[in-house]
């Protein structure tokens, strides 16, 4: 066991063998040996050994524990349940084995059996937790039931009765049990009863979370539309803590609900269960003013009351009745707020919500007014006035962010924008003085200046200023050198390098972000969208692996979280874990990465290192099966991960999200169908049964071709939808979602090539079943297909020609679209070769039959059917074309190596000396990345060229 713990598996196997020689029936030693075998990659031997022991139904703790570990490593949790079912039969009174059995069921989600196991446990040892495990398993059955009616009429009422029994017998002990009761009543929509439980004696047990009782009461009041109670409770909680924002929202919501219902307090008794109720705007205005007066006496400044006043103004304006309540001018209130909280980083995000209260004509005046109160000092008259301490710097930064948000920078001319960039960078470098004592992991105080300068340069780039994008990269690399853990710098660098077609620097940046857990799903798209499409195949494999490892381990991990939740009675978390697991399983990104990963593996290996058939078999792919949950796809991407200070009309909108999801889904459908069509090729394996169609049908091959023809129709439909979508010519914001590769796929002709290749498969199949006689028409059709394919592939190659990086007027310009086209070319030619090897497998037997006939008839000339010459010409032309592309790529490599970037006189005098070294780095990275892409593409094409040479029949 020690050897296993230390990872020395071979020694563990040897030691186990020694033990087994002395005691050949030592179960535990056998299992430990099996674990060693499993970890050294001998899965089948390990499984056989384990089943040998499991068949004996062991009941000793060591063997059971060891087998559990082994099955978990094999990802076979269902075997653990069988193990403990046997153990429990033999030792029916063991609390330990029963609870292991319960947890084993929990791992595989067998809720009904969990319910029974829980009750069995309770019978042996009447402990409350076991009883409630059983109740929780009923709730889980209700959640997982497809039929909602069943869960409301059977599972939940049964769970409710089980808890009521305990309540009547006064056996409720723990808070978790009350939580569970509340959860059942809430799911049954018995809000009144749930409220009584929380307000009653049982509610006193709810103590672990702050305000747990109050929050639950509030939730029930809202469900029951009891606005007087909502209002009174919120009011009471605000008196206790006037900084709790959620209660301001509830307070305002309820006040306006009561006004709309013209509610009046009863004359004699209490206003409501929770005490006094406010039901008029006057009361609300007074209440907020009182909170502000109270705040001025408090020892630390509170933001809540001031923001609540702005919120109230906004709501009153919305109702068209602001002026009569004299709450003050929003501009003045925001100015005062800035004076009080401007040196806090949260000031900008607080005010951002309320800027639409300002009239656009006042924007510049408002910004000037804020600037006037910041203590800045200039050394000389014409120099920039700089802050003397961090407080002043934060205030100034807040104003700059607001200026961007109000669109003041957007409206400037190019010259003004460049002047602002200079000023911001000057302020950025000056601000670094305040952060000299910062640790490497801390951000510099002035980092946002640098980011904002880059945003301005991005505007200029989008307006056609090519040099601006290089300056963006230069400034960001400089920023990163001072603040190595600033994620925003890294994310923006990733986006810009990718837009320029340089993937190499991105891998390193992304891994330094140290994305954890769920982030592989939320920001992984930044990596996986570009890796393969820019020809970095090795990096693409790696980035897919990162993501897939997370998605696969999520399955296992979630079961562990659920088990912990049962152990510690955190019942309300269990449905959340299940929802989390489902959300990840139906993640759009997960489906994309799975599909692209398999296409990539085929591209790199099929018919190179292993046959296409073996590759497909090892991925257990089949053309009939579609494992993507199309109806439930969840877009978990975080599209706002990059900070943006853009005004609403330029920022990413809900509409952009919807369109992006639609585009991603359409593209995924095309890719998934392509993968399934390729996986269908080996299934058409050659069966020699000419013309005898009954036999063919029995063989199941004809149904295989039907599958392929059906998939082809689906592909045509998906392509049509894709084209329709692209007609909308959607432009996402520059920091919004990156567009898919669909537009390039259509415009460069790859799409037409790939579809016609799959149509060719159908024709070749027809030739195979009809035989060579009387098939002149099919042969001619195949011959024409070959011709048009070569033309299309040549067209596609022509769209790859041109310089990848060119120098224009002292500025670099990259052409990532040429790189993407090259990558599509490699993929399309690979599909062409897989289809050709299918043609080859059909034509070879025909040829050998003809040669046999020739020998029999002893004739010197048996006419060769035309399809053979067509195929030979086609293969020769493919070979020539691929050689030409390889030569073109060699040429690109030479040009890229010879490009002397240092000599570029970046004629922009804007660059300072210290920036020049970063510019050099940046351009070097882009050049090296393109060089790397071209090399990888060239290597792969050479391997493909070798497979063409084998195709001469």
N, C-alpha and C positions, 0 to 999 in steps of 0.2 A: 504493500500500500504506500510505503514511504517513497519507493521508486516512482510510483505513478504520480504522487503529489509533486515530485521534483521534475516531472517531465521526462524521466529516463525510462521509456516504455519497453525498450528491448530487454533491459535488466529485469524489469518486472515480469516479463514473460518467462525469462529463464528461471527466476526464483519460483514462480508458480509451478513450472514444470517439475522442479526439484521436489516441491511439496507433494505434487500429485503422484510422483513415483512412490513416495512413502505411504500416502493416504489417498488412494485413487478416488474415494468418494467425497473428498472435501469440497462441498459446493462452493464455498466462498472463494477458494483458490481458483476454481474454474472461471468464476465470474470476473475475478481480478485479471486473470489471463485474457479473458474476452475483451475487457476494457483496453488492455495493452494492444491487442490485435486491432481493435476498432481505431485506436489512435495512430497506429502505424499504417492505416489505409487498407487493412485486410477485413473489410466489412462483412463479407460472406462467412468467413471462418468464425468471426466474432458472433454473428447472429446464430450460427449453428450450435456453438458452444452454449450460448445463453439459453437457447430453446431446450437444450438437453437438461439444464438445471431447472428451468421453469416447469418442464413436464413433470418433475418430481414434486412440484408444489411445496417449496421449502417454507419453513415457518421461523427459521432463525433470523434474527434481526440483521446480522451482517450480510447474509446473502440477499435479503430483500433490499437493503439499502444500496448494495453494490449494483444489483440489477436495475434499480430505479435510476441510478446515475448513468448506467450504460444505455438504457432505453432513451433517456433524455438526450444523450449525445447522438443517438441514432435518429433523433426526431420521431420517435415512435411512442408518444405518451399513452396511446390506447393499450399498449402491452402492459403498462404499469397497473391499469385497472384490473386486467385479468389476474395479475399476480396477487393483488390484495384480495380480490374476490375469493380466490382459493384459500388464502391465509385465514380469512375471516370465517370461512366454513369450518376450518380445522380448529381454530381458536376463537370460538364465538363470543367469548366475554372480554376480549382484549380491547380496551379503550384506544390504545395506541394504533392497532391495525385498522380499527374502524375509522379513526380520524385520518389515517393515511389513505384509506379507500375514498373517503369523502373528498380529500384534496386531489386524488387522482382523477375522480370524476370532474372536479372543478377545472382541471387542466384541459379536459377535452370538451367541456361545456355540456355534460350530460345532466341537465337540470332536474329531470324527473328522478333519476337515480340518486342525485345529491339529496333531494328531499327525503327519500326513503332512508338513505344512509344517516342523515341527520337525526331522524326519529329513532333509528336503531341505536344510535349512540346515546340518545337521551334516555332510552329505556335501560341501557346498561348503567349509565352514570347520569342521574338527573341534574345536569348542570344547565343553567339558563342559556349560555352561548350556543349549546348544541341544538336546543329547541329553536332558537332564532336563526341558526344556519338553515334549518329546514324551512322556516317562514321565508327567508330571503330567496331560497331556491324556488319557491312558488312565485315570488315576484319576478324572478328571472324567466320562469316559464311564461309568465304573462307578457314580458317584454319581447321574448323571442317568438311568441305565437304569431303566425301570419294573420290569423283571424282576430281582429280587435274585439269583436263581440265575445269571443270565447274568453279572452283575458278579463273582460269586464264582468262576465256573468259567472265564470268558474274560478279561475286562479286567484284573482284579487279578493273576492268575497271569502274564499276559503282561508286565505292568509289573514284577512281581517278577523274572522271568527277565532283563528288560532291565537291571535294576540289578545282578543277580548277575553278569552278564557283565562289567560295569565293575569289580565287586569283585574278580573272579578276575584280571582284567588289571591290577589295582592302579591303577585310574585315578580312584578317588574322591578329589576334591580338597577340596571345600568342606563346611562344616557343613550347608548346606541339603540337600546330597545325602544325608547320613546321616539327616537329619530325614525326608526323603522315603521312604527305605528303611523307616524305623521306622513311618511312616504306613501304608505298604502292608501290612507284616506285621501291624500292629494291626487293620487293616480285614479282613485275611484270618483274624483270630483266631489267628494263629500267635504266641501270647504268649511261648512259650519261646524261639523264634528271635529275637523282638524283644529279649528280655532279653539274649540272648547278644550281639546287635549293640551294645547300649548298654554292656554291661560289658566288651566286647572292645576291640580296638585302634581300631575305627572310633569308638567312644564317646568317645575322647579328643578328637575334633574338636568335641564339643558344649560350647562354652565361652561362647556369647554371653549366655545367661541364667544367673542365679545358681542354683546347685543343679539345673541342667537335667538332668544325668545321674541325680542322686538321685531327682528327681521322677518321671522316666520309669521308673526301676527300681521305685519304690514302686507306680506305677500297674500295672505288670506283675505284681508280687508279689500285689497285690490281686486282679487278674483270675485269677491262678493259685491263689488261696487259700493262698498260702505265708505263713501267719501268723507262723511263727518269724522269717522274713526281714523281714517288715513290722515286727515288734516290735523286732528288733535294729537295723534301720536308723533307725527313729524314735528309739530310745533314744540312738543315736550322734549323731543330728542335734541332739537336745535337749541333749546334753552340750556341743555346740558353741554352741548358742544357745537358752537356756532360755525365750525369749519367743515362740517360733514356735508359734502356737496350733494350726495344722493338724496338727503332728506329735504334740501331746498327744492329739488326737482319735484319730489312727491308733494311737498307743501304747495308749490305753485299749481301743479296739475290738479290737486284736490280743490284748491280755492276756486279755480275757474270752472271745474265741474259743478261745484255747489252753486256758483253764480248762474251757470246755464240752466241748472235745475230749479232756480229760484228757491233754494232751501232756506228755511228760517229756523232758528233754534227754538225748541219747545219752551213755553213760558215758565213752567213750574220746575220740572226736574232737570237733571244733568243734561248738558248738551249732547254728550255721547258717552260710550263706555270708557273712552280714554280722556274725558275731560273737555275743557273749553275748545270751541271750534271757531275758526275765522272764516267768514263766508262773504266778505266784501273786499273790493280792491283797496278801499281806505285802510281796512285793518291790515291787509298785506303790506301796504306801503309803510304804515307805522311800525309794523313788526320788523321790517328790514332796517328802517332808520334806527330803531332801538338797538338792533344787533350791531350796527356800525358804532353807535355811541358806546355800547358795552365794550366793543373791540378796542376803542381808543384807550380804555382803562387797563386792558390786559397787558401782561408782562411781555409776551412775545406777539409780534404782528401776525394777524390772521388774514388770509386772502379771501376766505369764503364770503363774508358779508358784502365786501365791495363788488365781487363778481356777481353775487346774487342780485344786487341792485341793477347791474347792466342786463342781467337775464330778465329781470322783471320789466325793464324798459323795452327789451326786445319783444317780449310777449304782449305787452300793451300796444306796442306799435302794430304788431301783427293783427291785433283786434281793432286797430284803428282808433284807439282812445288814449293816446299817451299824454297829450298836452295838458289835460285838465288836472293831472296829478302832480305836476311840478317836482319831478324826481331829479331834474337837472339835465344838463346837456351831455350826451354821451362823450363828446370830444373832450370836454373839460374833465369828466369823471375818469376817462382813460388817461388823461394827462396826469391827474392826481395819483392814479394807480401806479403810473410809471415812476413818479417821484418817490413813491413809497417802496415799490418792489422792483424797480428797473435793474438793480444790480444782481437780481436772481435769474438764473438761466430759464426758470419757468415763466418769466414775465411775458416773453414772446408768445409761448403756446397759450397762455391765459388770454391774451388780448386778440390772438388770431381769430378766435371764435366770434369776436364782437366787431371786427373791423367793418362788416357790412352795415353797421349803424352810422358810419361816417359817410357824408355825401362826397362823391369823387372830386368835386371842386375844392374840397378842403384838404385833400391828401397832402399836398406839398406844404401847406401852412402848418398842418399837424406835425409833420416830420421836423420842420424848422423849429417849431415850439419845443419839441422834445430835445433837439440838439442843443438848444440854448441853455438847458439846465444841466448839461453834463460838464463837469470840470475838466476841460482839456487845455493843455498849455502848448503854445508854439514857441520854438526857439527864436525864430525870426519872423518878420511879417509875412513873407510869401511862402513859408513852409507849412506843412500839414500840422495841425494842432493834435498832439497825442495825449493819451490818458496817462496820469501819473501813478495810478494804482489799479489793482484788479477790479475794484468796484466800478471805477469809471470805464474800464475796458468793457465790462459786462453790459453796462448801460449803453455804450456806443454800439456794441454788437447787436443789442436788441433793436436799436433804431435802424441799423443797416438791414436786419432781417425784415423789419416792417416795411422798409422802402421797397424791398424786392417783392414782398407780398402784395403791396398796393400797386405794383406795376410801374413804379417810377423809373426803375432801371430799364424796363422793357421798352419804354417810349423813347429812349435816348438814341442819338445818332452813333455811328460807328466810332467816331473820334472821342465822343464823350465816354462811351463804354470803355474804350481802351484806357482813358484817363482814370476812370473809376477802378479798373483792374489794377493799374499801377498803385493807386492809393491804398486799395485793400491789401495788396501784397506788402506795401510799406508798413501798414498797420500790423499785418500778420508777423512780419519779421521783428518789429519793435516789441510786439506782445510776447515773443519768445523769452524776453528777459525775465518776465514774471514767472516763467515755468522752469527756471534753471534747476530748481531743486526737485522737479517732478521725477517720479520713477519712470522706468521704461514703459510700464504698463498703464501709466496715467496719460490722459490726453492733455495737450497744451491748451492754455486758456484761449489762445487766439486762433485755434484750428478752423473755426467757422469762417473767418475772414478768407482763408485760402479756398475753402469750399465755395464760398459765394463768388469769388473771383473766377473760379473754374466754371461756375454756372453761367456767368456773363460771357465767358469765352465760348462756351457751348452754343449760346444764342448766336454769336457771330459765325460760328462754324456752320450752323444750320442755315444761316443767311448766305452761305457760299464763300466764306472766308477760310480758305484751306489751311493757312498757317495756324489758325486759332487752335485746331485740335492738337497740334504738336505742343503748343504752349500749355494746353490743359494737362497733358501727360507730364510735361516738365514740372509744372507747379505741384501736381499731385505727388510725383516722386519726391520732390523736395520736401513737401509736407510730411510724407511718410518717413523720411529720414529723421525728422525731428520728433515725430509722434508715431513710433513703429506699431502701436496697437490700435490706431484709429481705423475702425471697421469701415467708416464712410469713405475714407480715402481709398481703401482697398476695393470696396464694391464699385466705386466709380471708375477706378483704373480698370477693373475687370470688364465693365461695360464698354469702355472706350476702346481698349485693346481689341475686344471681340468685334466691335463695329469696324475696326480697321483691318480685321482679318488675321490678327496675330494672337495665336492661342498659347504659345509657349510661356510667356510671362504669367499667364492667368493661373496655370496649375499651382504654381508656387504661392501666388497671392491667395488663392482659395484655401490652400491647406493651412496658410498662416492665419486665416480667419478662425480656424479650429472649430468648424461647424459641429454642433453637438446634436445628437438625437434627432428630434423632429425637424431641425433646420435642414437636414438632408432633403426633406420633402419641400420645405417652404422656400429655400433659396437655392436648392440644387440645380434648378433649371438654368441658372446663370452659367453653369459649367456644362451641363449635358447638352444644351441647345447648340453649342458651338464646337465642342471637341471634335466630333466625327466630321462635321460638315466643313471643317477647315483642314482636314487631312492629317490631324494628329491622332493616328489610330491607336497607338499604345496608350496615350493619355486618355483617349475616349474610353478604352476598355477599363482603365483604372477608375475613371470617374463614374462609369456605370456600376462598377463593383462596389464603390463606396455606398452609393444609393441603395443598391440591391441588398447589401449586407444589412443595412439598417432596416429595410422593409421586412426581410426574412426574420431578423432577430426580434422584431416587434411582435410577431406571432407568439414566440416563446416567452418574451419578457412580460407581455400583458397577462399571460396566465399566472405568472409569478406575482404580479401586482394584485391580481384578484384573490389569490390565496392569502397574501398578507392582509388584504382588506377583511377577509373572513376571520383570520386569526385575531385581528385587533378590533373587530366589530365596527369597522368604518364602512357600514353598509351602503351609505348614500354614494360612496365613491365607485361601487361596483358597476352600476349602469354607465357611469362616466367612462370607466376603463373600456367597457364593451363598445361604447359609441366611438371611443378613440380608435380602437382596433379596426372597427368597420370603416371609419373615415380614412384610415391609412390603406386598408385593403382596396378601397375603391378610389384611391388617389389617381388622378390623371397622370401625375409625374411617374408614379410606379408603373402604370401601363406603358407609358412612353419609353421608359428606361428598359423595361423588359423587352419590348419589341425591337428597339434600336440595338440593344445588346446582342440579340440573336442574329439580326441582320449583319451586324458588325463581325460576329464570330464566323458566320458563313463566308463573309467577304474575305476574311483573313485566312480561313482554313479550308473551306470546302473545295475539294479537288486539288488542294495544294498539299496539305499535310495529311488530311484524311479524306475519304470519299464523301461526296455530298450526302449520300445515303447514311453513312455512319454519323456525320455531323448532325443530321436532322434527328437521327435516332437518339443520339446522346442528349439532345435537348428535349426529348419526348414531344416533338412537334407533330401535329397531324393536321391536314388541310380541313378536316371536318370540324375540328374543335376551335372554339373561340373563347378564350378565358378572360376577355375584357368586359367588365360590368358596364356596358354602354349606358344603360338607363340611370345608373347611380353614380356615374363619374363625378368625383369631387375635385374642384380646383383648389388645392391647398397652397398655391403659390402666394408668397407675400410680395405683392406688386408695389408696395409702398416702402420697401426696405431701404431704398435710397432716399435720403432727405430731399425734400423739395420745398422751396419757398415761393413757388409760382402761384400767381393768382388763380382763382377757381377755374376761369375759362381756359387756362393753359395746363392745368393739372390733370392727373389721370382721373377719369370719371367712371361712374358705374357702367355707362354705355361701353367704354373701352374694355372693361373687364369682361362684359358679356360677349363682345365681339371676339376678344382674344381667346376666350374659352371655346367659342364656336370654331374659330380657325384651328386651334390646337386639336380639337376633336376630329375635324375633317381630315387634317393631316395625319393624325394617328390612324384613322380608318384606312387611308390609302396605304400607309406603311404596313399596317397589320395584314391587309389583304395581300399585299405584295409578298410578305413573309409566308403567308399560308399557301399562296400559289407556288412559290419556290419549293415549299415543303411537300407539295403534291407531285413534283417531278419524279422522285424515285418510286412513288407508288404505281406509276404507269409501267413499271418494269416489264421487259419484253416477254410476252407469252406467245409461243409459236402456235397459233391456231387460226390459219387463214380462213376467212369467209364463214367459218362455222360459228354463227353468232350465238346459238343457244349456249354453247360451252363457255363462250366469253362472258356471257351474262352471269353464269354460275360462278365463274372465277372471281367475280366481284370487281374485275378491272373496269368493266364498262361503267359501273357506278362511280368508279374513281374519276373517269373522264367527265362524267356528269357533274361531279363535285367541282372539278376545275372549271368547267364551263359556267357553272352557277357563280363561282367566285369571281370569274372574269366579268360577268354582268354586273355584279356588285361593285367591282372596281371601276367599271365605266360610270356607274351611277355616282360613286364617290367623287370621281374626277370631275363630273359635270357640276356637282354641288360645289366643289372647290373652286371651279372657274367662275361660277355665279358669285361666290363669296368675294373673289378677288376683284370682280367688276366694280365693287363699291369703292375701290381705291382708298382703303382706310389708312390714315396716318396716326400711329400711336405717338404720344408725347415721347421725347427723347429718353426720358428716364422711366417710361412706362414699360409694358411688356414687350420683349423683343418679338418681331414677327417670325412666323415659321419659315421653313425652307420651301414652302409650297409654290410661291411665285416663281422662284428660280427653276423648280422642277418642271413647271409648265413651259416657261419661256425659252429654256434652252433645248427643249425637245426630248429630254430624258423620258418624259411621261409617255409620249407617243411611241418611242422606241420600246419601252418596257411592255406596254400593252400589246404592241404587235408581236413581240416575242412570245407572249402567252397565247396569242391566236395561232401562231405558227405551231405551237405544241399540239393544239387541237387538230391541225391539218396533218401533221406527221402521224398522229395517232390513227387518223382515218386511213392514211396510206398503209399503216401497219396492219389494220384489220382487213382492208380490201385486197392487199397484195399488189404486186407490181403490174400484173396484166390489167387491161381495161382501166388503168388509172391515169391515163395521159393528162386528163384535166386537173386532177389533184397535183400531179407532178409539176405541171406548168404553174399552178397557183403557188406551190412551194418555191419554185424557182423565182417567181416574181417577188415573193416575200423576201427571199435572200437578198435580191438586188436592192429592194427599197430599204432594207435594214442597213445595208452597207452605206447607202446614201445618207440615211438618217444619222448613223453613227459618225460619218464624216462631217456632217453639219454640226453635230454636237461638238466634235473636236475643234471645228473652226471657231466655235463660240468660246473655246478655252485659250485661243491665241491672243497674244498681246503681252505687254510688260506687266508684271505683278506690282512692281514698285517703280514709279517714274519720277524724275526730278523736273519740276516745271517752275520756271522763274525762281530758282533757289528754294522752292518748297517741295517737300515730298508729297506724292499722292499715291495711295495704295489702291489696288483693285481687288477687293476680297471676292467680288462676284466671279472673277476668272478662276479663283481658287475653288470656290464652291462648285463651279461648272466642271472643273477637273475631277473633283471628288465624285460628282454624279456620273461622269464619264466612266470612271473606274468601276462604279457599281453597276452601271448598265452593261458594260462589256463583260463583267463577271456573270450577270444573268444570261447574256448572250452565249457565254461559254457553257453554262450549265445546260441550257436548252440544246446547244450543239452536241453535248455529250449524250443527251437523250436521242437526238437524231442519229448519232453515231451508233448507239445501241440498237436502233431499229434497222439501220441500213446494213450493218456488218453481216448479220445472218443472211439477209437477202443476197448479198454479194457472194458469200461462201456457197449458197445453194446454186447460184448461177454458175459458179466455177465448177461445181460437181457435174451439173448438166453438160457443161462444155466438154468435160472429160468424157462423159458417157457418149455424147454424140460425136466426139472426136472432130467437131467442126472447128475451124480456125477462128471463125468470127461469129460469136453470138452477140447480137446487138445489145450494147449496154443501155439500160433505161436512162433517160435524160437526168433523172433526179441525182444520180451519182456525180455527173459532171457539175450540176448546179451546186451540190454540196461542197465538192472539192474547190470550186472557184471561190465559193463563199468563205471557206476556211482560210484559203490563201489570202483573200482580201482582208480578212480579220487580222491575219498575221502581219500583213504589210502595214495596216492602219495602226496596230498596237506598236509596231517597231517605230513608226513615225512619231507616235505620241511620246514614246520613250526618248527618242532623239530630241523632240521639242523640250521635254523636261530637262534633259542634260543641258540644253542651251540655256534654259531658265536658271539652272544651278550656276552656270558660268557667269551669267549676267549678275545674279544676286551676289556672288562672291566678289565680283569685280567692282561692285557699286561702292565707291569711296564716299561714305556719308560725311566724313569729317570735313571734306572740302566744300560742303554745302555752305555757302555764305548765307546763313539765315538773315536775310537782308533787313529783318525787322530790328531796328535799333532798340526795341523794347527790352531785349534780353540783356540782363546784367551778366557780369562775369560768372557769378556763382550759379546762375541758371544754365549757363552754356554747358557745364559738365553734365547736368541732368539731361539736357536735350540730347547730348551725345549718347548717354546711356539708353534713353528711350528709343532713339532711332536704331541703335545697335540691337536692342531687344526685338524690335519689329523686323529688322532685316534677318536676324538669326532665326526668328520664328518662321518666316516665309521659307527660308532655306531648308529648315527642318521639315516643313510640310511637304515641300517639293521632293525632298529625299525620300520620305516615307511613301509618298504616292508612287514615285519611280520604282522603289524596291518592290512594291506590291504588283505593279504592272509587269515587272520582269518575271515574277513568279507566274503571273497569268499567261505570259507569252510562252513559257515552257509548257503550260497545259495545252495551248493551241497546237503546239508541234506534235502532240500525241494524237491529234484528232484525224490524221490522214488515214482514210480507210484504204 
